[in-house]
């Protein structure tokens, strides 16, 4: 029982990291749509793009990378 709780805690943490990255991506896309000249925002977006394609991302989530990237593209097009 205790091992299952530990696994659940790690899964919750991994999910939180992925969700925060998605929220950060949405925010940076919004910022860049208003101020495309902001170099720090462009740098942050590039860093997030790299994260979404990384092995670390694959370790954190079992989500289909293609589906996540499609959702990211939709977010980018909305802003």
C-alpha positions in Angstrom: 0.0 0.0 0.0 2.7 2.4 0.9 4.6 1.7 -2.3 1.5 2.6 -4.3 1.1 5.9 -2.5 4.7 6.7 -3.3 4.2 5.9 -7.0 1.0 8.0 -7.0 2.9 11.0 -5.5 5.6 10.8 -8.2 2.9 10.5 -10.9 1.2 13.6 -9.5 4.4 15.5 -9.5 5.2 14.5 -13.1 1.8 15.5 -14.2 2.1 18.8 -12.5 5.5 19.5 -14.2 3.9 18.8 -17.7 0.8 20.8 -17.0 2.9 23.8 -15.8 5.0 23.5 -19.0 1.9 23.7 -21.1 0.6 26.7 -19.1 4.0 28.4 -19.5 3.9 27.7 -23.2 0.4 29.2 -23.6 1.6 32.3 -21.7 4.8 32.8 -23.7 2.8 32.4 -27.0 0.4 35.0 -25.8 3.3 37.3 -24.9 5.0 36.8 -28.2 1.8 37.4 -30.2 1.7 40.9 -28.5 5.4 41.6 -28.4 7.3 39.4 -31.0 10.4 41.4 -30.3 10.9 40.2 -26.7 14.0 38.1 -26.8 13.5 36.5 -23.4 10.1 35.3 -24.4 11.4 33.8 -27.6 14.2 32.1 -25.6 11.7 30.7 -23.2 9.5 29.4 -26.0 12.5 27.7 -27.6 13.4 26.1 -24.3 9.8 24.8 -23.9 9.8 23.5 -27.5 13.0 21.6 -26.7 11.5 20.2 -23.4 8.4 18.9 -25.2 10.6 16.9 -27.6 13.0 15.6 -24.9 13.5 12.2 -23.3 12.7 13.8 -20.0 9.2 14.8 -21.2 8.7 11.2 -22.3 9.8 10.0 -18.9 7.3 12.4 -17.2 4.3 11.5 -19.2 2.8 8.6 -21.1 0.8 11.1 -23.1 1.0 10.7 -26.9 3.7 13.2 -27.9 2.0 13.8 -31.3 -1.3 14.7 -29.5 0.5 17.0 -27.1 2.4 18.8 -29.9 -0.9 19.2 -31.8 -2.5 20.8 -28.7 0.6 23.1 -28.4 0.2 24.1 -32.1 -3.5 24.9 -31.4 -2.5 27.0 -28.4 0.1 28.8 -30.5 -2.5 29.5 -33.3 -5.0 30.8 -30.8 -2.6 33.5 -29.6 
